[in-house]
Amino acid sequence: MNRLDALESKSVHVLREAYREFRSLCMLWSVGKDSTVMLWLA
């Protein structure tokens, strides 16, 4: 697993943990690169 795959895996894990804790999540999307990546991961 390369560094990018590891970062993606960790990010997905964090999102799943947050969803498990708070079922009613929302995410703001500013159409920027950071929020677009978060939307893609979710």
C-alpha distance matrix in Angstrom:
0.0 3.8 6.8 8.1 5.9 6.5 10.0 10.6 9.9 12.1 14.6 15.1 15.6 18.2 19.9 20.2 21.7 24.1 25.1 25.8 27.9 29.7 30.2 31.9 29.4 29.9 28.1 29.9 29.0 30.4 29.1 27.2 23.7 22.5 24.3 23.3 19.6 20.5 22.6 19.9 17.5 20.5
3.8 0.0 3.8 5.6 5.4 6.3 8.8 10.1 10.7 12.4 14.4 15.6 16.6 18.6 20.3 21.3 22.7 24.7 26.0 27.1 28.9 30.4 31.1 32.4 29.6 29.7 27.4 28.8 27.7 28.7 27.4 25.1 21.4 20.4 22.7 21.8 18.1 19.5 21.9 19.3 17.3 20.6
6.8 3.8 0.0 3.8 5.5 5.1 6.3 8.7 9.9 10.6 12.3 14.4 15.3 16.6 18.6 20.1 21.1 22.8 24.5 25.8 27.2 28.6 29.6 30.8 27.7 27.7 25.2 26.5 25.5 26.3 25.3 22.8 19.2 17.8 20.3 19.9 16.3 17.5 20.3 18.2 16.1 19.5
8.1 5.6 3.8 0.0 3.8 5.4 5.1 6.2 8.6 9.9 10.5 12.3 14.2 15.4 16.6 18.4 20.0 21.2 22.7 24.4 25.9 26.9 27.6 28.5 25.3 25.0 22.4 23.5 22.2 23.1 21.9 19.6 15.9 14.8 17.2 16.4 12.8 14.3 16.9 14.6 12.9 16.4
5.9 5.4 5.5 3.8 0.0 3.8 5.5 5.1 6.1 8.6 9.8 10.6 12.2 14.3 15.4 16.5 18.3 20.1 21.1 22.4 24.5 25.6 26.0 27.3 24.5 24.6 22.5 24.1 23.1 24.5 23.3 21.4 17.9 16.7 18.4 17.4 13.6 14.7 16.8 14.2 12.0 15.3
6.5 6.3 5.1 5.4 3.8 0.0 3.8 5.4 5.1 6.2 8.6 10.0 10.5 12.4 14.4 15.4 16.5 18.5 20.0 21.0 22.7 24.3 25.1 26.7 23.9 24.4 22.4 24.3 23.8 25.3 24.6 22.6 19.3 17.3 19.0 18.8 15.0 15.3 17.9 16.0 13.1 16.0
10.0 8.8 6.3 5.1 5.5 3.8 0.0 3.8 5.4 5.2 6.1 8.6 9.8 10.6 12.4 14.3 15.3 16.6 18.4 20.0 21.2 22.4 23.5 24.6 21.5 21.6 19.4 20.9 20.4 21.8 21.3 19.2 16.0 13.8 15.6 15.7 12.0 12.2 15.2 13.8 11.1 14.0
10.6 10.1 8.7 6.2 5.1 5.4 3.8 0.0 3.8 5.5 5.1 6.2 8.5 9.9 10.6 12.3 14.2 15.5 16.6 18.3 20.1 21.0 21.5 22.5 19.5 19.6 17.5 19.3 18.6 20.4 19.6 18.0 14.9 13.0 14.1 13.7 9.9 10.0 12.5 10.6 7.7 10.9
9.9 10.7 9.9 8.6 6.1 5.1 5.4 3.8 0.0 3.8 5.5 5.2 6.2 8.7 10.0 10.6 12.3 14.4 15.4 16.4 18.5 19.9 20.4 22.1 19.6 20.3 18.9 21.2 21.0 23.2 22.6 21.3 18.4 16.2 16.9 16.7 13.1 12.4 14.6 12.8 9.4 11.7
12.1 12.4 10.6 9.9 8.6 6.2 5.2 5.5 3.8 0.0 3.8 5.5 5.0 6.3 8.7 9.9 10.5 12.4 14.3 15.3 16.6 18.2 19.4 21.0 18.4 19.4 17.9 20.2 20.6 22.6 22.7 21.1 18.5 15.7 16.5 17.1 13.6 12.3 15.1 14.2 10.6 12.4
14.6 14.4 12.3 10.5 9.8 8.6 6.1 5.1 5.5 3.8 0.0 3.8 5.3 5.1 6.3 8.7 9.9 10.7 12.4 14.3 15.5 16.4 17.4 18.5 15.5 16.0 14.3 16.5 16.7 18.9 19.0 17.7 15.3 12.4 12.8 13.5 10.3 8.6 11.5 11.1 7.6 9.3
15.1 15.6 14.4 12.3 10.6 10.0 8.6 6.2 5.2 5.5 3.8 0.0 3.8 5.4 5.1 6.2 8.6 9.9 10.5 12.2 14.3 15.1 15.5 16.9 14.4 15.3 14.1 16.9 17.2 19.9 19.8 19.1 16.9 14.4 14.0 14.1 11.1 9.2 10.9 10.2 6.3 7.2
15.6 16.6 15.3 14.2 12.2 10.5 9.8 8.5 6.2 5.0 5.3 3.8 0.0 3.8 5.5 5.1 6.2 8.6 9.9 10.5 12.4 14.1 15.0 17.1 15.0 16.6 16.1 19.1 20.0 22.7 23.0 22.2 20.1 17.2 16.9 17.6 14.6 12.3 14.3 13.9 10.1 10.3
18.2 18.6 16.6 15.4 14.3 12.4 10.6 9.9 8.7 6.3 5.1 5.4 3.8 0.0 3.8 5.5 5.1 6.2 8.6 9.9 10.7 12.1 13.7 15.3 12.8 14.3 13.7 16.6 18.0 20.5 21.4 20.5 18.9 15.6 15.1 16.5 14.0 11.2 13.5 14.1 10.5 10.3
19.9 20.3 18.6 16.6 15.4 14.4 12.4 10.6 10.0 8.7 6.3 5.1 5.5 3.8 0.0 3.8 5.5 5.1 6.2 8.6 9.9 10.3 11.1 12.3 9.8 11.2 10.8 14.0 15.4 18.4 19.2 18.9 17.6 14.6 13.3 14.4 12.4 9.1 10.6 11.6 8.4 7.1
20.2 21.3 20.1 18.4 16.5 15.4 14.3 12.3 10.6 9.9 8.7 6.2 5.1 5.5 3.8 0.0 3.8 5.4 5.0 6.1 8.6 9.8 10.0 12.3 10.7 13.0 13.5 17.0 18.4 21.7 22.4 22.3 21.0 18.2 16.8 17.5 15.4 12.4 13.2 13.7 10.4 8.7
21.7 22.7 21.1 20.0 18.3 16.5 15.3 14.2 12.3 10.5 9.9 8.6 6.2 5.1 5.5 3.8 0.0 3.8 5.4 5.1 6.3 8.6 10.1 12.6 11.4 14.1 14.8 18.3 20.2 23.3 24.4 24.1 22.9 19.7 18.5 19.9 17.8 14.6 16.0 16.8 13.5 11.9
24.1 24.7 22.8 21.2 20.1 18.5 16.6 15.5 14.4 12.4 10.7 9.9 8.6 6.2 5.1 5.4 3.8 0.0 3.8 5.4 5.1 5.9 8.0 9.7 8.0 10.7 11.7 15.1 17.5 20.6 22.1 22.1 21.4 18.1 16.5 18.3 16.8 13.2 14.4 16.1 13.3 11.2
25.1 26.0 24.5 22.7 21.1 20.0 18.4 16.6 15.4 14.3 12.4 10.5 9.9 8.6 6.2 5.0 5.4 3.8 0.0 3.8 5.4 5.1 5.2 7.5 6.7 9.9 11.6 15.3 17.5 21.0 22.3 22.8 22.2 19.3 17.2 18.4 17.3 13.7 13.9 15.5 13.0 10.1
25.8 27.1 25.8 24.4 22.4 21.0 20.0 18.3 16.4 15.3 14.3 12.2 10.5 9.9 8.6 6.1 5.1 5.4 3.8 0.0 3.8 5.8 6.2 9.6 9.9 13.4 15.3 19.0 21.3 24.7 26.0 26.4 25.7 22.7 20.8 22.0 20.6 17.1 17.5 18.7 15.9 13.3
27.9 28.9 27.2 25.9 24.5 22.7 21.2 20.1 18.5 16.6 15.5 14.3 12.4 10.7 9.9 8.6 6.3 5.1 5.4 3.8 0.0 3.8 6.4 9.2 9.5 13.1 15.2 18.7 21.4 24.6 26.4 26.7 26.3 23.0 21.1 22.9 21.8 18.1 18.8 20.6 17.9 15.3
29.7 30.4 28.6 26.9 25.6 24.3 22.4 21.0 19.9 18.2 16.4 15.1 14.1 12.1 10.3 9.8 8.6 5.9 5.1 5.8 3.8 0.0 3.8 5.5 6.3 9.9 12.6 16.0 18.9 22.2 24.2 24.9 25.0 21.9 19.5 21.4 20.8 17.0 17.3 19.6 17.4 14.4
30.2 31.1 29.6 27.6 26.0 25.1 23.5 21.5 20.4 19.4 17.4 15.5 15.0 13.7 11.1 10.0 10.1 8.0 5.2 6.2 6.4 3.8 0.0 3.8 5.9 9.6 12.6 16.2 18.8 22.4 24.0 25.2 25.3 22.6 19.9 21.2 20.8 17.2 16.6 18.7 16.9 13.5
31.9 32.4 30.8 28.5 27.3 26.7 24.6 22.5 22.1 21.0 18.5 16.9 17.1 15.3 12.3 12.3 12.6 9.7 7.5 9.6 9.2 5.5 3.8 0.0 3.8 6.8 10.4 13.6 16.4 19.9 21.8 23.3 24.0 21.5 18.4 19.8 20.2 16.5 15.6 18.3 17.2 13.6
29.4 29.6 27.7 25.3 24.5 23.9 21.5 19.5 19.6 18.4 15.5 14.4 15.0 12.8 9.8 10.7 11.4 8.0 6.7 9.9 9.5 6.3 5.9 3.8 0.0 3.8 6.9 10.3 13.2 16.6 18.5 19.7 20.3 17.7 14.7 16.4 16.6 13.0 12.4 15.3 14.2 10.9
29.9 29.7 27.7 25.0 24.6 24.4 21.6 19.6 20.3 19.4 16.0 15.3 16.6 14.3 11.2 13.0 14.1 10.7 9.9 13.4 13.1 9.9 9.6 6.8 3.8 0.0 3.8 6.8 9.7 13.1 15.2 16.6 17.7 15.4 12.1 13.8 14.8 11.4 10.5 13.9 13.6 10.6
28.1 27.4 25.2 22.4 22.5 22.4 19.4 17.5 18.9 17.9 14.3 14.1 16.1 13.7 10.8 13.5 14.8 11.7 11.6 15.3 15.2 12.6 12.6 10.4 6.9 3.8 0.0 3.8 6.4 9.8 11.8 12.9 14.0 11.7 8.3 10.4 11.6 8.4 7.8 11.5 11.6 9.4
29.9 28.8 26.5 23.5 24.1 24.3 20.9 19.3 21.2 20.2 16.5 16.9 19.1 16.6 14.0 17.0 18.3 15.1 15.3 19.0 18.7 16.0 16.2 13.6 10.3 6.8 3.8 0.0 3.8 6.5 9.2 10.6 12.5 10.7 7.3 9.7 11.9 9.5 9.0 12.8 13.7 12.2
29.0 27.7 25.5 22.2 23.1 23.8 20.4 18.6 21.0 20.6 16.7 17.2 20.0 18.0 15.4 18.4 20.2 17.5 17.5 21.3 21.4 18.9 18.8 16.4 13.2 9.7 6.4 3.8 0.0 3.8 5.5 7.5 9.6 8.9 5.3 6.8 9.8 8.6 7.6 11.0 12.8 12.0
30.4 28.7 26.3 23.1 24.5 25.3 21.8 20.4 23.2 22.6 18.9 19.9 22.7 20.5 18.4 21.7 23.3 20.6 21.0 24.7 24.6 22.2 22.4 19.9 16.6 13.1 9.8 6.5 3.8 0.0 3.8 5.3 8.6 8.6 6.3 7.9 11.1 10.9 10.5 13.4 15.4 15.2
29.1 27.4 25.3 21.9 23.3 24.6 21.3 19.6 22.6 22.7 19.0 19.8 23.0 21.4 19.2 22.4 24.4 22.1 22.3 26.0 26.4 24.2 24.0 21.8 18.5 15.2 11.8 9.2 5.5 3.8 0.0 3.8 6.7 8.3 6.5 6.1 9.7 10.7 9.8 11.8 14.5 14.9
27.2 25.1 22.8 19.6 21.4 22.6 19.2 18.0 21.3 21.1 17.7 19.1 22.2 20.5 18.9 22.3 24.1 22.1 22.8 26.4 26.7 24.9 25.2 23.3 19.7 16.6 12.9 10.6 7.5 5.3 3.8 0.0 3.8 5.7 5.7 6.0 8.7 10.2 10.6 12.2 14.4 15.5
23.7 21.4 19.2 15.9 17.9 19.3 16.0 14.9 18.4 18.5 15.3 16.9 20.1 18.9 17.6 21.0 22.9 21.4 22.2 25.7 26.3 25.0 25.3 24.0 20.3 17.7 14.0 12.5 9.6 8.6 6.7 3.8 0.0 3.8 5.7 5.1 6.2 8.7 9.9 10.4 12.3 14.3
22.5 20.4 17.8 14.8 16.7 17.3 13.8 13.0 16.2 15.7 12.4 14.4 17.2 15.6 14.6 18.2 19.7 18.1 19.3 22.7 23.0 21.9 22.6 21.5 17.7 15.4 11.7 10.7 8.9 8.6 8.3 5.7 3.8 0.0 3.8 5.4 5.3 6.4 8.8 10.0 10.8 12.5
24.3 22.7 20.3 17.2 18.4 19.0 15.6 14.1 16.9 16.5 12.8 14.0 16.9 15.1 13.3 16.8 18.5 16.5 17.2 20.8 21.1 19.5 19.9 18.4 14.7 12.1 8.3 7.3 5.3 6.3 6.5 5.7 5.7 3.8 0.0 3.8 5.4 5.0 6.1 8.6 9.8 10.5
23.3 21.8 19.9 16.4 17.4 18.8 15.7 13.7 16.7 17.1 13.5 14.1 17.6 16.5 14.4 17.5 19.9 18.3 18.4 22.0 22.9 21.4 21.2 19.8 16.4 13.8 10.4 9.7 6.8 7.9 6.1 6.0 5.1 5.4 3.8 0.0 3.8 5.4 5.0 6.2 8.7 9.9
19.6 18.1 16.3 12.8 13.6 15.0 12.0 9.9 13.1 13.6 10.3 11.1 14.6 14.0 12.4 15.4 17.8 16.8 17.3 20.6 21.8 20.8 20.8 20.2 16.6 14.8 11.6 11.9 9.8 11.1 9.7 8.7 6.2 5.3 5.4 3.8 0.0 3.8 5.4 5.0 6.2 8.6
20.5 19.5 17.5 14.3 14.7 15.3 12.2 10.0 12.4 12.3 8.6 9.2 12.3 11.2 9.1 12.4 14.6 13.2 13.7 17.1 18.1 17.0 17.2 16.5 13.0 11.4 8.4 9.5 8.6 10.9 10.7 10.2 8.7 6.4 5.0 5.4 3.8 0.0 3.8 5.4 5.1 6.2
22.6 21.9 20.3 16.9 16.8 17.9 15.2 12.5 14.6 15.1 11.5 10.9 14.3 13.5 10.6 13.2 16.0 14.4 13.9 17.5 18.8 17.3 16.6 15.6 12.4 10.5 7.8 9.0 7.6 10.5 9.8 10.6 9.9 8.8 6.1 5.0 5.4 3.8 0.0 3.8 5.5 5.2
19.9 19.3 18.2 14.6 14.2 16.0 13.8 10.6 12.8 14.2 11.1 10.2 13.9 14.1 11.6 13.7 16.8 16.1 15.5 18.7 20.6 19.6 18.7 18.3 15.3 13.9 11.5 12.8 11.0 13.4 11.8 12.2 10.4 10.0 8.6 6.2 5.0 5.4 3.8 0.0 3.8 5.5
17.5 17.3 16.1 12.9 12.0 13.1 11.1 7.7 9.4 10.6 7.6 6.3 10.1 10.5 8.4 10.4 13.5 13.3 13.0 15.9 17.9 17.4 16.9 17.2 14.2 13.6 11.6 13.7 12.8 15.4 14.5 14.4 12.3 10.8 9.8 8.7 6.2 5.1 5.5 3.8 0.0 3.8
20.5 20.6 19.5 16.4 15.3 16.0 14.0 10.9 11.7 12.4 9.3 7.2 10.3 10.3 7.1 8.7 11.9 11.2 10.1 13.3 15.3 14.4 13.5 13.6 10.9 10.6 9.4 12.2 12.0 15.2 14.9 15.5 14.3 12.5 10.5 9.9 8.6 6.2 5.2 5.5 3.8 0.0
